[in-house]
Amino acid sequence: MDNTVDFEYYNTLMVHSVGNRVGPIAPVMAPSAAFGYENAEEAEGIFAGTVAKPLYARVGNPTNGKLESIVAKMEGGIGAIATASGMGAMSMVSMAILNSGDELLCIGGFFGGTYSMVNETLVRFGISNSFCEVDDFDHIESKLKSGIKMVLMESVGNPSLRLPDVQRIIDLCNEYDTILVIDNTATPILLRPIEMGADIVVHSSTKNISGHSAALGGIAVFRSVDPEHDKLLHPKYADLHKFIKKMGDKAFMPIFKKRAIRDMGMTANAFGSFMTMIGLETLPLRIERINQNVEKVASILADSLPEDVSVNHPSLPSSPDYARYKSDFAQGCGPLLTLDCGTKERAFKLLDALNVVIQTANIGDNRSLALHMTSTIFSDFDEEARKFLGVHDGLIRVSIGLEDPKVIAEDFIQAANAI
Ligand SMILES: *Cc1c(COP(=O)(O)O)cnc(C)c1O
């Protein structure tokens, strides 16, 4: 697979898709909650979906629409739906496709919010789950054979930094007619799962896509459906067939709009989508720079940290995923690296000695960020869950930003020496 990213193409695409050539150059905001209809006939058409005009802001607005069309193009999907947050997108996708009694397979380590959504909230609604390591293909195939409806995975384990064999998992889900959802938050542009054959891609746009930490948001992008031969025509998806009959190749749109957005209201707002687009137009430029920075910082730290603090990143030969990084993620696997300080006390000392890097729970920001894991995001997770997710007491998650990599590395080195 040739997965070399043409950043120049995406730089041109993004600035010209977000900006307008005529009239206001910046995206236009339409924060209205309601939209007037021309006449009763038009209202009927809008509600029937035959007239493409705004209905009411819970089911979408023109500013969201612009963001959705750009991200759909970036990911190679037929459409997208913007949501109030990344978790909004995760819950939209899960609640729209799964029913009580269904089972979900989760491959690899997960972001804390997704892990608790699957393990607590979906379970309360009668949706069971199993988790497995990224390379546990025996478990993956046996679950796919048993007829489950959905598989969930992240492009890069956060904070485990395990890299999955994305193409192999996509091919298996297609072989067994199972919907695959990939959380691509860490690797927009670097990994394009829909072009590789995945069904749905989800982002927390709060992270890399915005970059500025000024807008909470999420988005789900979906592929086109083949009304004659699609895997959605499998009898296990019988309750979705009416949407294929009505909307053909765009069937995922009403599945999410009617079964989640309309009924649960995790919709994005116009101001959030506007701010997200302001970030989006420089995404390719930032992604290229940040991913170069991560490798540089990781390599300086590997050489210069004191012996009792270690750095983990797949670009380092010490990582179990070094070979997969080189073959499948040659231009980077996102902004994260981790530090192992041995104990919580030592991790706290290192964090509190940082002068440049900011302590916060976000990732993918333009600034470098760091956070202790077991005392924060994973504080109410039991030992077994932590072990599975690759989280331990000495672990600090770092998200590298746009600063001079030497400055970031220096900050960590002086802080590690101050423990
Ligand atoms: C942050 C994050 C989410 C959740 O996104 P929010 O915008 O915070 O709701 C989901 N997945 C990953 C990988 C994330 O990093």
The ligand as a Gaussian input file, in Angstrom:
#p B3LYP/6-31G(d) Opt

LIG

0 1
 C      -10.650000      13.527000      22.814000
 C      -10.936000      12.271000      22.117000
 C      -12.247000      11.827000      21.937000
 C      -13.419000      12.597000      22.498000
 O      -13.524000      13.859000      21.943000
 P      -14.224000      15.121000      22.700000
 O      -14.205000      16.164000      21.617000
 O      -13.375000      15.452000      23.877000
 O      -15.580000      14.672000      23.085000
 C      -12.458000      10.654000      21.250000
 N      -11.433000       9.938000      20.767000
 C      -10.155000      10.329000      20.911000
 C       -9.061000       9.492000      20.331000
 C       -9.862000      11.504000      21.593000
 O       -8.600000      11.880000      21.751000

